[in-house]
Amino acid sequence: MKQLQLMQVTKTYGEKMLFQNVDLTITEGERIGLIGINGTGKSTFLKVISGEESSDTGERIVPKDYTIGFLKQDPVLPADSTVLEAVFQGESRNLQANRHYEAVLLELERDPENSLWHEKLQAAQAEMDAFHAWDMNTEAKTILEKLGIKNLGQTIKELSGGQKKRVGLAQVLIETPDLLILDEPTNHLDYLSIRWLENYLNRFKGAILLVTHDRYFLDQVTNHIVELDNGNLYRYVGNYESFMEAKAIRLENAAREVEKNQNLYRRELAWMRRGAKARSTKQKARKDRFEELKETIETKSDTDTLELDFNTSRLGKDVFILEHVEKAFSDKVILRDFNLIVQPGERLGITGENGTGKSTLLNLFAGETKPDSGTITVGQTVRIGYYTQHNLELDEDARIITYLQEIGNEVETSAGEKLSVSAMLERFLFKPETHGKKISALSGGEKRRLFLLKILMTRPNVLLLDEPTNDLDTETLTVLEDYLESFPGTVITVSHDRYFLDKMARKLLVFKGNGVIDTYFGDYSTFLAEQEEVSKPVVKKAAAPVQKQETKEKVKLTYKEKLEWEGIEDAITQQEELVQALHEKLEQTGADFGKAAEISAEITEKEAELAELMERWEYLAQFVD
């Protein structure tokens, strides 16, 4: 069984320690999700594993014949290549054969009468036969179709950023490597493409390591979670749901440890203050322990937690009223006689296929795009905060703190507390030493977090969010969702993220293309389930003959049920004791988080068995004399 290993690996970026003395083993068949706050070094960690970057110290052990496919957040593809040429970019013989075959086909289409190209086509076909490359050709075209890439002869430079990401994804999937590394693979994918990718990865035989903000995707695909936190690596067995449970246990244990150390710290501090006699050389070991304990307390109690708390402007009765709005670009219709009233406090989700105009509707709300006809009325009290996909307001040369001071030097919380820009930056997990640095020094996710902070500082009462989950880490998203649930204003969001839309939206606008927009009341997952049910082929079955049977009402227990009744209370007692013992065992796991996750899973299983026993007892009790 093939394995990749990292042993005692350390990596710094400038003055920043990303990870220190970490170990990781990736085994064939493992599907690992990498989690961490933006800026902690997730993308760099992926590059070290892939071999693209070297670590400062430590060892990377890879078998000789080990292959790695690496999808980056922004794949680098040859601008003048066609889609198919880019997909077949590898150096294996069957990839070369496919590349050559597709190039000859393209030339033959341009000059069909040229006999030279016909001869070259025969040679290319023979090469495809020799290297058994036809299956790969078919597979590549199928993958591209499932990812929404239709024009395979289009050049890379003609594609949008999202289309390039999908071509890059197809490129790494077709190579079927030993290890598949995916950095935000669901960005720019619609729901159907994400579902297809989930199924594809669950059938993949090699190992997978991925970073994604899509928590449903993590839950469906992964069987291990690795968390990068303050330079340390924590590994959990199970999917995202199991990780959340195990992490909660870890944080509870850490909190208890901090409290215990704080009490010990107070006693040590009292001893240190008793006088010169206590500080003699004979007590040097104890003084050293005091300093070590002090450092531990400061480190463990300084847990980074993102906080969102902003005062907002008052919102009146009117938000947006759209009447008979029309919008098109050339021959592409976005809105056709579109009418909509957006209410105060509404949570509106906008979804649908890529390229149907969802972001255009947000631009119309924001006044950045004008309708071709019709009217858009904006309420007088509306104060818009627009979180776009493209960080339009970010100046890479600006200092981080200066960028925010354009809004003001203070921020007011919902409780009326005044906070400086520096204090708010710290709440948003930007350490004091970074405040004077240029924005260009930040990671992509950190820039998105900074952009979000600036928007919230403007005290908006209407939030327009365009794909807010792209490039934000899962912890930031969880805090953002919690903030939005209590946000007193209106939220309108474009998203394909099922988890985010399920939590935030109670009404959906579904863009179907060519100006067709449906309205759905309910959560996104229910909508998708209904759509899948509608799209299923109807299979007609012959009706089975109906036979009338006389039913006899049950009045007493059978002999077998009597025996079951006699022992069921003892079985329930034993099961309750087993569950109690497991809970006690869980409390004693300490910092062994992998063991804690295993015990938690067993508790869930045994509690389900106990519930079944209780239901059976209630049923049997009806017929006991």
Secondary structure, 3 states (H helix, E strand, C coil): CCEEEEEEEEEEECCEEEEEEEEEEEECCCEEEEECCCCCCHHHHHHHHHCCCCCCEEEEECCCCCCEEEECCCCCCCCCCEHHHHHCCCCCHHHHHHHHHHHHHHHHHHCCCCHHHHHHHHHHHHHHHHCCCHHHHHHHHHHHHHCCCCCCCCEHHHCCHHHHHHHHHHHHHHCCCCEEEEECCCCCCCHHHHHHHHHHHHHCCCEEEEECCCHHHHHHHCCEEEEEECCEEEEEECCHHHHHHHHHHHHHHHHHHHHHHHHHHHHHHHHHCCCCHHHCHHHHHHHHHHHHHHHHHHHHHCCCCCCCCCCCCCCCCCCEEEEEEEEEECCEEEEEEEEEEECCCCEEEEEECCCCCHHHHHHHHHCCCCCCEEEEEECCCCCEEEECCCCCCCCCCCEHHHHHHCCCCEEECCCCCEEEHHHHHHHCCCCHHHCCCEHHHCCHHHHHHHHHHHHHHCCCCEEEEECCCCCCCHHHHHHHHHHHHHCCCEEEEECCCHHHHHHHCCEEEEEEECCEEEEEECCHHHHHHHHHHHHCCCCCCCCCCCCCCCCCCCCCCCHHHHHHHHHHHHHHHHHHHHHHHHHHHHHCCCCCHHHHHHHHHHHHHHHHHHHHHHHHHHHHHCCCC
